[in-house]
């Protein structure tokens, strides 16, 4: 048994080293292309993110299923914590771009969109898709690398859905999004008030 464990660890170490070497070679190759440094950085960070997603089994649907079926809340609490960290980070960034938030003024390049029933419908359809597929898109990407036979079909279906979304974006946007109100909490509550409201809701979800 000890020999098997040691062999397994050695095999994993060899695999990690091989992947690291392959990643380094690929990064060196893309550096010669236009925008190569950006491509190399994206390749490195994408690889690390994929490894983290695979090892932590980070999937919204899987974590929700763990809670509903087994009563295990750790995955959902991790999502809530990630959202809380993101809220704090975005508040710091937005505060540096637009120090004094006011109604009618939005931070540049933040793409704060209108809120309408289309957003609710999109969220429900995305959730229904995760239920049908058995996991979210990110989980299917790392399951593809694990040899899943379902993930290729799920990813092809997702790609077709994205194409359909792009094709119908303009008429749907004109019909139900363009005239919807743009709600940015800091413009009404200030950065501190908006941060407290968002963290309060997240704390309520965690509780």
Secondary structure as UniProt FT lines:
FT   HELIX           2..30
FT   TURN            31..32
FT   TURN            34..35
FT   HELIX           36..56
FT   HELIX           60..70
FT   HELIX           74..97
FT   TURN            103..104
FT   TURN            108..109
FT   HELIX           117..133
FT   HELIX           137..146
FT   HELIX           151..176
FT   TURN            177..179
FT   HELIX           185..206
//
